[in-house]
Amino acid sequence: MKDHNHYNVFIEVAEDCPVSKAEIPKAKGESITVPVLQYEMIANHPYRYTQEDVLFEVFAARNHIPDQEKQASREAFFSKGQACLRTSSLGKRYGWGIHHDQNGKVALYAMESDEYKAFLTDANIKRVKAMRSSKA
């Protein structure tokens, strides 16, 4: 199976991100949104999960996949192309940079933080921008 993780990569906030400092995503009514699930998973457990873990666990939670079916569901999920965390609203809308360490584990950094700014000048990691929300 193809590896969908990134290694030593920092996803910068999108050029058209509407906020000047990071915001924590909020649930909409009864529905817990994808950005809320992604934020809670990564922010509460920095460098514990890979991009694949985050993408699949959010999918599994939203689709109520039971634990005993997760392995087969995960294989089916990644057998098709999946959008990476560059498309996440965390970087597009909410102002969070996403760092993938040398093991592919992810953590969030607020765009106004010193840590975020340090990643922008770190020659040892690859930097990419989150996808734009609108076409240029």
N, C-alpha and C positions, 0 to 999 in steps of 0.2 A: 504494500500500500504506500502511496506517495506521502511524503512528509510535508504537511501544510504549515509548519512552524517557521518562525524567523529566528535568527541567531545574531546577537550583537547588533541589533537594529533599534533605532529610536523613531517612533512615528510622531512627528511634530503635528501641532494643531493645524487644521486646514487654513488656507489663506483667507477664506471667506467666513471663518468662524465668527459668529455674531457677539461673542462675549469678550471682555477684556481681562477677566479673571475666571478661573475654573468654577463651575457650578455643579452641585450634586444633583443628578437627575431625580425627578419625583414621579411617583406612580400617578396614573391618570384614573381617578375613581377607583373602582374595584380591580382594574386591570394593572398588573405589574408589567411594565414595558421592558423591551430588550435592553435599552440603556441602563435602566435601574438594575436589572439582573447582572449585566456585565460589570457595572460599577461595584455592586455589592460583592461579587465574586472576587474581583481583582483587588479592590481597595481593602477588603477585610482579610485578604490572604496574599500580600505581595510576594511575588516570586515563588508561589506554590504551584500555579497552573500554567500550562502552555496555551498558546492561541487555540490549538485544537481542542483542548479541554474546555476553554471558555465558550467557544462557538458551539460545541456539541452539548454541553451541560445546559446552556440557555435554551437551545432547541428542545432538549429532553424535558426541561421544566415546563416550557410553554405547550408542549404536546403531551404532557402527562405520561411519559414513557416509564413503565415500571423498571425497577433495578434489574430484574432478571432478563429483561429484553434489551438492556442498554448496549451490551457488546455488539450484538447483531445490528442494532439500530445505528450504532456509531460507524460500523463498517459500511453500511448502506449510505449513511449521511455523507461520508467522505469519498464514496465511489463516484459522486457527482462533484462538479466544481463548486467551491464555496467561497464566498466573499471573505477577505481577511479583515483583520481589525482596522485596516486603513479606512474601511467603509463605516466603521462604528460612529455613532452619534457622539461618543465620548470625545473624539477628536474633531469631529465636524461641527458640533453644536455646543458642547458643554465645556470646552477648553482644557481637556486633559491630554497630555502626551503619554504615549505608551512605550515603555522600554521592554525590549526582549533581551534577556541576558544571554550569556554564552551557552546556557542549557535550554534556551527557548522559553524560559519562564518569564511571565510578564508582571509589571507593576505600573501604577499610574503616578504621574507627576503633574501638579497644577501648573498651568502655563506661566503663572507669575512667580513660581518658586525658584530659588537659587539652584536646586538640583536640575530643574528643567533647563535653565540657562546654561548649566555646565554641560549637559548633553549636546547642546548646539555647537559647542567648540571642541568636543571630544573627538580627536582624530582616529580613535580606535573603534568607533562604531559607525555603521552606515546610518544615514538619516534620510527619511522619506517623509513626505507630507501626507496627512490624512486627505482623503478624497474631498474635493470641493462639493458643496451642496448644490451649487448652481453652475451652469456652463459659463465660461468666460467669454 
